[in-house]
């Protein structure tokens, strides 16, 4: 796969995501109030939960 095709595929994937604005607002408010955010999962969902924790702890919320 060449670079241009890869970028095209990534952009297509990102554009397909749907975000629930209510959940985003809860997270923004929690971060703004320095509250704890708990995530949990079982099996594959645990891996997804771990990715959320990593994103939050590495500053994915800086622009919020």
Secondary structure in CASP SS format (residue, H / E / C, confidence):
PFRMAT SS
TARGET T0000
AUTHOR 0000-0000-0000
METHOD secondary structure of the structure
MODEL  1
X C 1.00
X C 1.00
X H 1.00
X H 1.00
X H 1.00
X H 1.00
X H 1.00
X H 1.00
X H 1.00
X H 1.00
X H 1.00
X H 1.00
X H 1.00
X H 1.00
X H 1.00
X H 1.00
X C 1.00
X C 1.00
X C 1.00
X C 1.00
X H 1.00
X H 1.00
X H 1.00
X H 1.00
X H 1.00
X H 1.00
X H 1.00
X H 1.00
X H 1.00
X H 1.00
X H 1.00
X H 1.00
X C 1.00
X C 1.00
X C 1.00
X C 1.00
X C 1.00
X C 1.00
X C 1.00
X C 1.00
X C 1.00
X C 1.00
X C 1.00
X H 1.00
X H 1.00
X H 1.00
X H 1.00
X H 1.00
X H 1.00
X H 1.00
X H 1.00
X H 1.00
X H 1.00
X H 1.00
X H 1.00
X H 1.00
X H 1.00
X C 1.00
X C 1.00
X C 1.00
X C 1.00
X C 1.00
X C 1.00
X C 1.00
END
